[in-house]
Amino acid sequence: MTATIPSTDGLSGSATGTARTEQPRTRTPRVVRASTLVLYLVLVAVAVVYIFPFLITIATAFKTEADAASSPLALIPQTWSTAAFSRLFLNSDFPLWLKNSAIVAIFVTAGRVFFDSLAGYALARLAFRGRSLVFTGLVAVMAVPSVVLLIPKFLVLNQLGLYDSYAGMIIPLLVDAAGVFIMKNFFESIPRSVEEQASIDGAGTFRTFWSIVLPMARPALITIIILSFQGSWNELSHFVISTQDPALTTLTKGVAGLASGQLSAGTQYPLKLAAAAIMTVPVAAMFFVFQKRIMNTSDGAVKE
């Protein structure tokens, strides 16, 4: 009888296969570290690209005219100067522009929060004829470029006698299609059982909306507040066609005038960038104040 000697090829093959499968495991942490490092480097490079113009704005605002002209990209002024800020607040209408922008932004933000939430709740919860048609029109309005509506806005404001007034600056901005869309989608995510319990207790539609549903929509409301304030604070085209009285000039129109050499001849880089730096402060402060509340989107969530 011939004895069969087991082949070692299978053992060697399995051992080789094991070694081959173990090699990537030893290399995986290094690959992960390398890819993470590359990702961080890319993110840092992108952040520098975005932050560098803002740093130039801040640095140039504290430069002299000669320093800004000779070294416009330097992040450290050769001679620190606050002359640009002094000229803005003492020798120009900048405080008036700031006041007008604040008035418009506050009223527009409050109006959008109220009317956008009302319209969003109606589209999400109230059953009425033509609701789908209204929502389709809302989406269609979002697709229309705002510049197309400038001439119709001017004609309507002129016919209603709202031209050159705070009402003409504020009323057309009180409702935003994007804000209504955001509020509608958020209200649809809230369980109906909450409203049913409120109706059993005798609460009407508006009471249910105001006291029960609206407080639960805090993340969406804060998003609307930030978007509305930022949009109205940075608005320019609407104010161009709604006013021509210098007493109603906003920051955006005033700074645009500075860019065309309104106060004096020359580049006026420190003056222009000082105005731009001041313009960014309220929006940045608003974002940092509400940042944590935006991120905490689980507030007001209800589990069934």
C-alpha positions as CSV (number, residue, x, y, z in Angstrom):
1,M,0.0,0.0,0.0
2,T,1.3,3.4,-1.0
3,A,1.2,6.0,1.7
4,T,-0.1,9.4,0.5
5,I,2.0,12.3,1.7
6,P,-0.1,15.4,2.2
7,S,1.0,18.3,0.0
8,T,2.3,21.4,1.7
9,D,1.1,23.6,-1.1
10,G,-2.2,24.2,0.6
11,L,-0.5,25.0,3.8
12,S,2.0,27.3,2.2
13,G,-0.8,28.8,0.1
14,S,-3.0,29.4,3.2
15,A,0.0,30.9,5.0
16,T,0.7,33.1,2.1
17,G,-2.9,34.1,1.9
18,T,-2.9,34.9,5.6
19,A,0.2,37.0,5.3
20,R,-1.3,38.8,2.3
21,T,-4.5,39.6,4.2
22,E,-2.6,40.7,7.2
23,Q,-0.4,43.2,5.3
24,P,-3.1,45.7,4.5
25,R,-4.2,45.7,8.2
26,T,-0.7,46.8,9.3
27,R,-0.7,49.5,6.6
28,T,-4.3,50.8,7.2
29,P,-3.5,53.1,10.1
30,R,-0.7,54.8,8.2
31,V,-3.0,55.2,5.1
32,V,-5.6,56.7,7.4
33,R,-3.2,59.1,9.0
34,A,-1.9,60.2,5.6
35,S,-5.3,60.7,4.1
36,T,-6.4,62.6,7.2
37,L,-3.3,64.8,7.1
38,V,-4.0,65.6,3.4
39,L,-7.6,66.4,4.2
40,Y,-6.6,68.8,6.9
41,L,-4.1,70.5,4.7
42,V,-6.7,71.0,2.0
43,L,-9.2,72.4,4.5
44,V,-6.6,74.7,5.9
45,A,-5.7,75.9,2.4
46,V,-9.4,76.6,1.7
47,A,-9.8,78.4,5.0
48,V,-6.9,80.6,4.3
49,V,-8.3,81.5,0.8
50,Y,-11.6,82.5,2.4
51,I,-10.1,84.3,5.5
52,F,-7.3,86.1,3.8
53,P,-9.5,88.8,2.1
54,F,-11.2,89.5,5.4
55,L,-7.8,89.9,7.2
56,I,-6.8,92.3,4.5
57,T,-10.0,94.3,5.0
58,I,-9.3,94.6,8.8
59,A,-5.6,95.4,8.3
60,T,-6.2,98.0,5.5
61,A,-8.9,99.8,7.6
62,F,-6.1,100.7,10.1
63,K,-3.6,101.8,7.4
64,T,-2.9,105.3,6.1
65,E,-3.6,106.2,2.5
66,A,0.1,106.0,1.6
67,D,0.6,102.7,3.4
68,A,-2.5,101.1,1.7
69,A,-1.4,102.2,-1.7
70,S,2.2,101.0,-1.3
71,S,1.5,97.7,0.3
72,P,-2.1,96.7,-0.1
73,L,-1.7,93.1,0.8
74,A,0.3,93.6,4.0
75,L,-1.5,92.2,7.0
76,I,0.4,94.4,9.5
77,P,0.2,98.2,8.9
78,Q,3.4,100.1,9.0
79,T,1.7,102.9,10.8
80,W,-1.5,102.2,12.7
81,S,-4.2,104.8,12.1
82,T,-7.9,105.2,12.9
83,A,-8.3,108.1,10.6
84,A,-10.6,106.1,8.3
85,F,-13.1,105.4,11.2
86,S,-13.0,109.0,12.3
87,R,-13.9,110.2,8.8
88,L,-16.7,107.7,8.6
89,F,-18.4,108.7,11.9
90,L,-17.5,112.5,12.0
91,N,-17.2,113.6,8.3
92,S,-19.8,111.5,6.5
93,D,-23.4,110.3,6.7
94,F,-22.3,106.9,7.9
95,P,-24.2,107.0,11.2
96,L,-27.4,107.9,9.3
97,W,-26.7,104.9,6.9
98,L,-26.2,102.7,9.9
99,K,-29.4,103.8,11.5
100,N,-31.5,103.3,8.4
101,S,-30.0,99.8,7.8
102,A,-30.8,98.9,11.5
103,I,-34.4,100.0,11.2
104,V,-35.0,98.1,8.0
105,A,-33.3,95.0,9.2
106,I,-35.1,94.8,12.5
107,F,-38.6,95.3,11.0
108,V,-38.0,93.0,8.0
109,T,-36.6,90.3,10.3
110,A,-39.6,90.5,12.7
111,G,-42.0,90.6,9.8
112,R,-40.5,87.6,8.0
113,V,-40.4,85.5,11.2
114,F,-44.1,86.1,11.8
115,F,-45.5,86.0,8.2
116,D,-43.3,83.2,7.0
117,S,-44.2,81.0,9.9
118,L,-47.9,81.8,9.4
119,A,-47.8,81.0,5.7
120,G,-45.7,77.9,6.3
121,Y,-48.2,76.6,9.0
122,A,-51.2,77.2,6.7
123,L,-49.6,75.3,3.8
124,A,-48.5,72.4,6.1
125,R,-51.6,72.0,8.2
126,L,-54.7,73.8,6.9
127,A,-56.8,72.1,4.3
128,F,-58.1,74.6,1.8
129,R,-58.9,74.6,-1.9
130,G,-55.9,75.5,-4.1
131,R,-53.3,74.7,-1.5
132,S,-51.2,72.7,-4.0
133,L,-51.5,75.5,-6.5
134,V,-50.3,78.1,-3.9
135,F,-47.3,75.9,-3.0
136,T,-46.5,75.4,-6.7
137,G,-46.5,79.2,-7.2
138,L,-44.3,79.6,-4.1
139,V,-41.7,77.3,-5.6
140,A,-42.0,79.1,-9.0
141,V,-41.3,82.4,-7.3
142,M,-38.1,81.0,-5.7
143,A,-36.9,80.2,-9.2
144,V,-37.4,83.8,-10.5
145,P,-34.2,86.0,-10.4
146,S,-34.8,88.9,-8.1
147,V,-33.4,91.3,-10.7
148,V,-36.3,90.5,-13.0
149,L,-38.7,92.0,-10.4
150,L,-37.0,95.3,-9.9
151,I,-39.0,97.3,-12.5
152,P,-42.4,95.8,-11.4
153,K,-41.5,96.7,-7.8
154,F,-40.7,100.2,-8.7
155,L,-43.9,100.7,-10.6
156,V,-46.0,99.2,-7.8
157,L,-44.3,101.3,-5.1
158,N,-44.7,104.5,-7.2
159,Q,-48.4,103.8,-7.9
160,L,-49.1,103.1,-4.2
161,G,-47.3,106.2,-3.0
162,L,-44.7,104.2,-1.1
163,Y,-41.7,105.5,-3.0
164,D,-39.1,107.3,-0.9
165,S,-40.4,106.0,2.4
166,Y,-39.6,103.5,5.1
167,A,-42.8,101.6,4.2
168,G,-41.6,101.2,0.6
169,M,-38.2,99.9,1.9
170,I,-39.7,97.4,4.4
171,I,-43.1,96.1,3.1
172,P,-41.9,94.4,-0.1
173,L,-39.3,92.5,2.0
174,L,-41.7,91.3,4.8
175,V,-42.4,87.9,3.2
176,D,-39.8,85.6,1.7
177,A,-40.6,82.5,-0.4
178,A,-37.6,80.6,0.8
179,G,-38.6,81.3,4.4
180,V,-42.1,80.0,3.9
181,F,-40.7,76.9,2.2
182,I,-38.4,76.2,5.2
183,M,-41.2,76.7,7.8
184,K,-43.6,74.5,5.8
185,N,-41.2,71.6,5.7
186,F,-40.4,72.0,9.4
187,F,-44.0,72.1,10.5
188,E,-44.7,68.9,8.5
189,S,-42.1,67.1,10.6
190,I,-44.0,67.9,13.8
191,P,-46.4,65.1,14.8
192,R,-50.1,65.9,14.5
193,S,-50.9,64.3,17.8
194,V,-49.6,67.5,19.6
195,E,-52.1,69.6,17.8
196,E,-54.9,67.1,18.4
197,Q,-54.3,67.2,22.1
198,A,-54.4,71.0,22.0
199,S,-57.7,71.0,20.1
200,I,-59.2,68.5,22.6
201,D,-58.3,71.0,25.3
202,G,-60.3,73.7,23.4
203,A,-57.4,75.6,21.7
204,G,-58.2,77.2,18.3
205,T,-56.1,77.1,15.2
206,F,-54.1,80.3,15.9
207,R,-53.7,79.4,19.6
208,T,-52.4,76.0,18.7
209,F,-50.0,77.6,16.2
210,W,-48.8,80.3,18.5
211,S,-48.6,78.5,21.8
212,I,-47.9,74.9,20.8
213,V,-46.4,74.5,17.4
214,L,-44.3,77.7,17.0
215,P,-42.2,77.2,20.1
216,M,-41.3,73.7,18.8
217,A,-40.0,75.2,15.5
218,R,-37.2,77.1,17.3
219,P,-34.4,75.8,15.1
220,A,-36.3,76.8,11.9
221,L,-37.2,80.2,13.4
222,I,-33.6,81.0,14.3
223,T,-32.5,80.0,10.8
224,I,-35.2,82.4,9.4
225,I,-33.9,85.2,11.8
226,I,-30.3,84.9,10.6
227,L,-31.2,84.6,6.9
228,S,-33.7,87.5,7.1
229,F,-31.3,89.8,9.0
230,Q,-28.4,89.0,6.7
231,G,-30.5,89.4,3.6
232,S,-32.1,92.7,4.6
233,W,-28.8,94.1,6.0
234,N,-26.9,93.3,2.8
235,E,-29.8,94.3,0.4
236,L,-28.9,96.8,-2.3
237,S,-31.0,96.4,-5.5
238,H,-34.3,96.9,-3.7
239,F,-33.1,100.1,-2.0
240,V,-31.8,101.4,-5.3
241,I,-35.3,101.3,-6.9
242,S,-37.3,102.2,-3.8
243,T,-35.6,105.4,-2.6
244,Q,-33.6,108.3,-3.8
245,D,-33.8,110.6,-0.7
246,P,-30.3,110.9,0.9
247,A,-32.0,110.7,4.3
248,L,-33.1,107.1,3.5
249,T,-29.7,105.9,2.3
250,T,-28.7,102.5,3.8
251,L,-25.2,101.1,4.4
252,T,-25.1,99.2,1.2
253,K,-26.0,102.3,-0.9
254,G,-23.7,104.5,1.1
255,V,-20.7,102.1,0.8
256,A,-21.4,101.7,-2.9
257,G,-21.2,105.5,-3.1
258,L,-17.9,105.4,-1.3
259,A,-16.5,103.0,-3.9
260,S,-17.2,105.6,-6.6
261,G,-15.3,108.3,-4.7
262,Q,-18.1,110.0,-2.9
263,L,-16.1,111.7,-0.1
264,S,-12.9,112.6,-1.9
265,A,-10.5,111.7,-4.7
266,G,-8.0,108.9,-4.5
267,T,-8.2,105.2,-3.8
268,Q,-9.7,105.7,-0.3
269,Y,-8.9,102.0,0.4
270,P,-8.8,102.5,4.3
271,L,-12.1,104.4,4.2
272,K,-13.9,101.8,2.0
273,L,-12.6,98.8,3.9
274,A,-13.3,100.4,7.3
275,A,-16.9,100.8,6.2
276,A,-17.0,97.2,4.9
277,A,-15.5,95.9,8.2
278,I,-18.1,97.7,10.3
279,M,-20.9,96.3,8.0
280,T,-19.8,92.7,8.8
281,V,-20.0,93.1,12.6
282,P,-23.8,92.9,13.2
283,V,-24.2,89.8,10.9
284,A,-21.2,88.1,12.5
285,A,-22.5,88.8,16.0
286,M,-26.0,87.5,15.1
287,F,-24.5,84.3,13.8
288,F,-22.3,83.7,16.8
289,V,-25.1,84.4,19.2
290,F,-27.5,81.9,17.6
291,Q,-24.9,79.4,16.4
292,K,-25.5,76.9,19.2
293,R,-29.2,77.1,18.9
294,I,-29.1,76.4,15.2
295,M,-26.9,73.4,15.6
296,N,-29.1,72.0,18.4
297,T,-31.9,70.9,16.0
298,S,-33.3,68.4,18.4
299,D,-34.9,71.1,20.5
300,G,-38.6,70.7,20.6
301,A,-38.6,67.3,19.0
302,V,-41.5,65.0,20.0
303,K,-41.4,61.3,20.0
304,E,-44.6,59.3,19.4
